[in-house]
Amino acid sequence: MSSSLVSLAQAVPKLEENELPMPHWAYGLLGILFFAALLGVLWFFRRTVGKGIPQDHSEQGH
């Protein structure tokens, strides 16, 4: 069993390295910018939840 694993490990070709299309720190920067953009959209619509609902100021109920 172990000899077949060793022969299999020797038959695997060496993997070649592929470089990333941009530096590693740029991925983190893109993530932060994307999060900030989504936060900006959320902040823009922060007070619109109750604008379309008519207000009932009667004393009945809650």
N, C-alpha and C positions, 0 to 999 in steps of 0.2 A: 504494500500500500504506500509506504513512504517513498519507495523508489519511483513509483509512477507519479507522485506529486513533484518530486525533484525533477524528473524529466519534463513534466508539464511546465514547471517554472522556468526551465532552461529554454523551452520552445517559445515562450512569450517574447515578442520583439520589444526592443527598447522604445518607450513612448517618446514622442517628440513634444517639445514645449511650444505652446501657442501663446503669444503675448496678447495682453488686453488691448483694446483699441484706444484706451486713454489711461492716464495714471490712476493708481488705486485710490488716491485721496479724492479724485474727481467724482467717484461713485458716491461717496459720503456727502460731498457738497451738493450733488444733484438731489440726493434724498432730502437733505435739509431744505433746499429751495422748493422742492415739490411739497413738502409738509407746510412750509410757510405760505405757499400759494393757496393750498387748501384751507389753511387757517384764515387767510384773508377773505376767501369766499364765505366761510362760516361767519366771520365777523361782519361782513357786509349785510348778511341777512339775519342778524341777531335779534331784531325787534319786529319781525314780520309775522310771527306765529299767531298773534291775536288780532291782526288788522282786518282779516276777512270775516271774522265771527262777530255778529251783532251782539251788543252788550244788553243784557236784560237786568235792569236795576229795580225790579219789583221785590217786594219783601217776602214773597213766597219761596219756600225752599232754600236751598243753599246757594 
